Amino acid sequence: MGMAMTEKQGGSDLRANISEAKPIDDGAYLLSGHKWFCSAPMSDAFFALARTAAGITCFFVPRAASNGSSNPFMIQRLKDKCGNRSNASAEIEFAGTWARRVGEDGRGIATLIGMAHLTRFDIVVAAAGTMRTALMQALHHAAHRSVFGRRLSEQALMQNVLADLALEWEAALLLAFRVARAFDRALEDEREQRFARIATSAAKYWLCKRNPVFMAEAMECLGGNGYVEEHGLARLYREAPVNGIWEGSGDVICLDVLRAIARDPSSVAAALEEIEEVAREDARIASLSADIARSLKSGANLEGEARRLTERLVLALQASLMRRHAHPTHADVFIAARLGGDGGHAFGTLPPGTPYRAIMEKAWSPA
């Protein structure tokens, strides 16, 4: 299934779309207009947005028309993208293209958001998964590469870097699994539904911000070998930014977090309740949780601080999950480095006394 939403004059602002949909006798529509980005143009069907008299509406566009003939779907050119090359993207043109409406007339963006909620979760899982792949490449290389008379994995500074990457991945994995559990239970548990509403977007934002930095650091562990195309890390590095762009770039996602807070305050309350259950045992988590609550209660315009608020919310969630599920030492080091100010801004700056080797060995076999 492909997606044909974005137009050149609007980008993320889908309300600016000008493609038109005209109804025909059998309840179907004919679409006309240009799409700047169409994902997976080789698909047999697409979701598309176009404007009716009622407003922006979502449509199902098959590759073949109802009578079996080819549906007008003109590929103007393929995008020459930085990465994600195996998944084609194209500029396309609709010209009397047959389509069926999906959802309510004039409520296409709301219909799309429901779908985007699922694909944003998919991106959260993908970010954690690609972190794992890159970490394994770095750990394997360090275990077998000898420089200056010792294996890289035996050198303290490289151990710090690899342990830091391992903790980052572990926290990302726990966050992805927690959001997955919320999705599983959403239909029968209203609290989990509220949690999923805000945690999915917040997790998508933060993991997508951490992913490119993570890939760059993992690549550096391999030195020049990591930068050549024969090695898989070069592809992972190019792939990393796209997850932060599609299904909502950083600003769009953080504004969605604010929208969730404004329209359903119980969503952020559900997240804070979960954090506070653990905060009773850790003053650092409690301090960050209280800081988030103060920001929400201040009544100030939060738009300019939306990224800061989202980041703090995710870090508090990750810290609480590490405290619940990770090895106690791993949790202590993660919280010290990410919340307690006892770590630097780059990977490889975990505090003194960290059991680097133990964290690295656990990353090899997380089960």
N, C-alpha and C positions, 0 to 999 in steps of 0.2 A: 504494500500500500504506500503510494507516494503522497506527498503534501505539496499543495500549490497555494501558498498564502501570501507571501511577501511581494510587494510591488515597489518599484524604484522610488516613487515619490513619498512612500510612507515608511518603509522599513518595518521596525517593530510596532509602529503606530498603525495597526490594522484598520482603524476607523477611517484612515485616509485612503483606503482602497477605492478604486474607481471602476474596476471590472464590473460589467453589468450582467444581470440575469433576467431574461424575459420569459414569462410563462407561456406555455403552449397548451393546446387543447387537452392533452391526456394527463395533465397535472405535472408534467415534467417542465424543464426550463432549457433555454438555449443561452449559453454563456459566451461572452465576448470580452476580450481584454488581454493584457500582457502581465505575466508573472516574472519577476526579477529572479526569484529562486524557486525552483521546483525540485524537491528531493526525490531521488530514486525514479527518474523519468522512464526507466525500463519497466515500471510496474504495470499491472493490468488494470489498476483502478487508483483513484486519487481523491483526497478530500481537498476542496477548494473553497475560498471565500469570494463572494460576488455580491453586488448591491442590487436589491429589489426595491420596490416602492416603499417597503417597510424598513429598509436599512440593510446593513451587512448581514448576510445569511450564509450558512454552511451548506455545501453541496457534495454529493457523491458523483464522481465523474468516471465512468467506465471507459476503457480503451476502445470498446466496441459499442455502437449505438444499439438501441432496443431491437432494431430489425436485423442486427448482425453485421451491418456495414461498419466500416472504420469510422470512429468518432473523430472529428477534426481536433487534432492535438499536435501543434507544430512546434518542434524543437528548433529554436533559433541558433543556439550554440551551447556547448558544454562549458561549465565554469572551470578555469584552470586554478584549482584551489591549492592552498599551502599544504594541506594534508587531507585525510579522509578521501583519498583518491579512488579507492576501490568502490566507494559509494558515490555514484555520479550525481551531480547537480546541474541543472540547466535553466536557461531562460526559455520560456514557452509562450505560445500565443493560443488563446481560445478564439475561435471564429465560428459561431453557430454551433457550439459544442453541447451535445445533449447531456443533461444532468438531472439528478433527483435531489430534492431538498432533504437535508438532515437536520432534525430539530425544528424549533420554532422559526417562523418567518421574522427576519429582523433581529434574531438573537444568535447570530452566527458566532460571535466572539465568545459568548457564554458557552455555547456548544463546544467550541474549540478548547476553551479553558478546561473543560471536563476531560477532554482527551489529553491535553498537555500535562495535567496532573499525573497521569500514568507515565507519560514519556519522561517527565522530569524525574520520576522515581527510577526509571530505567537508567537515566544518566548518573544518578547517585550510585547505583550498583556498578555501572561501567567505570566510574572514576576509582572506586575502591578496587575493582578488578585489575585495572591497568597499573595502579600503584603496586599491587601484588606482583604482577609480571615484571615490572622494572626492578623491584626489590630483589626478586629471585636472581635476575641477571647480575645485579651488583654483588650480591652475596656469593654467588657461584664464582664470579671473576676474582673476588678478593680471597676466596678460599684456595685458589689455584695459582694466582699470580705472585711471583716473588720479586721484590725490589729491595735494594739496599740490604741484602742478606736475609730478609725475612719475608714471609707471606704477608700480603696486605692485611689479611684478617687478623694478624698478630700484632699489628701496629696500632697504638692507642688512639691516634688521631682518626685513622680510618674506622676504627671500632666505634668511636663517638658518632661519626657520620652515619654509619650503617645502623647503629642502634637508634639514632634519631629518626631515620627513615622508617625503621621497623615500628616504632611507636606511632608515627604519623599514620602508617597504613593500618595498624591495629585499631586506632581510634576511628578511622574512616570506615573500616569494616563493621565495627560495632554500631556506628551510626546508621549505616545502610541496612543492617539487620533489624535495628530498632524500627526504622521507618517501614520495613517490610512487614514486621509484626503488626504495626498499626494498620497497614492496608489489609492484612488478613482478617483482622478483627473489627474493621470499621463498620460492617453491616450490622453487627450485633452489639457493638459497644460504642456508645455515643462519645465517650471520652477519647477513645482511640481515633475516632473519625475526626474529632477536633484537633487532636495532636497531629495527625497526618496532614491536615490542611496547612498548618504552618511549618511543620518540621520538614516536609518534602521540599518546599521552596528554599528554606534556610539551608538545608543540607546541600541542595543542588548548587546554591551560590558558593558556599565555602569550599566544598570539595573541588569544584571547578577552578577556584582561585588557587588552591594548593597544588593541583595536579601538574600544571606546567613547571612550577618551581621544583616539585618532586622529581619530575622526569629529567630536568636539567642536572639536578644533583646526582641522580642515579647514573646518568650518562658520564658525568665527570669522574665517577668512581672507576670507570673503565678507561679513562684517558682518551687518547686519540682513537682507540679501537671502538669506543662507543659512538664516535662521531661519523663513522663511515657507514655507507648504506648497506654493507653486508651484514651489519649487526642490527638486531631488532629494535634497539633503543632509539635509533634515529627516527624510525617510523612512529614509535610511541611518542617521541618528543613533538613531532609534527602534528600528531593526532590530538594531543592534549588540549590545545586551545578551543577546538570546535565545540566541545561539550559545554563550555562556558558561553557560547554564542547562540547555538540553536536552542529552541524551546524557551527563549528569553535570555538576553544578555544580563550582565551583572546588575545594572541599574533597574531593568525591568523586573528581575526576580526580587530585588530588595523592596521595590515599590509594591510588589505583590504581597510581601510579608507585611508591610504597613497596611495594605488593604485588608488582609486577613484580620489584623489586630483591630482595625476600625469597624469592620462589619461583624466580626464575631470575636469579641474580646475573650470568650471562653477558650479559643484556640491557643492563644499565648498563655492563658492561665493553666491549661492542661500541661504545657511544656514546663512552665515554672514550677508547678506542683511536683512534677517528676524530679526536677533538679533539686528542689528543696527537701525532698525525702532523703537525699544523700548529703545535702549541705549541712545537716545537723552533725555530721561526722567529720566535716572538713571545712575549716574556717575560710580557706581560699575560695572554695566553691560558693560558700555562703556569702562572701563579700561580693563576688561577681553577680550572683543572683540578686542581691539587694540593690546593686548598682543598676541592673537592668530594670528592676521594679521601679526605682526612683525615676529613671528616664521615662518610663511609660506613664507615671503619675504626674510628671512635671507639667503636662499640658502644653509644652512647647511644640513648635512645628518640627516634626521629626524627619521630614523629607531629606534635609541636608545631612542627616546623621543615619540614614537608613542602612548604609553599609556597615557602619560602626555597630549599630544595634544588632543587626543580623549576625555579624561576626561574633559578638559577645554571647549571643544566645546559643549559637552552635558550639562554641568552645565550652560553655557551661554544660551543654548536653553531652558533649564528648567526655568531659571530665567526669560527669556523673555516671556515664556508662562504663568508663574505665574503672572507676571505683567499684562498681557493681560486679563487673564481669572479668576484668583483666587480673593478672597476677598483681598482688598488692604493691610490689616494688615497681612494676611497670606503671601502675596508676600513680604512685607517688612521684616518679620521675616526670611523667607527662604533665601532671598538674603543676609541679614545681617549675617546669620549663615554659609551659604555655600560660599558666595563670599566676604563678607565684613570682614572676620576674627573675627567676634563677636560670634563665636560658637566654641565648642571643636571638638575633633576627634571622640568622642563616641556620641551615642544618649543620650538625656537628658541633653544637654549642651547648650540649647537655651539661648539667652541673657536675662538679667533681664528686667522685665516689659512686657514680652510676655504674652498675654492673653491666658494662657494654656486652661482654661475651655472652652472658646469660640471656640477654634480650635478643642478640643475634641468633643464638641457637634455638630459642623459642620460635623465632620467625621462620626457621627452616621447617618446623613441624608444629604448626599452630594448634593442631588437635591435641 
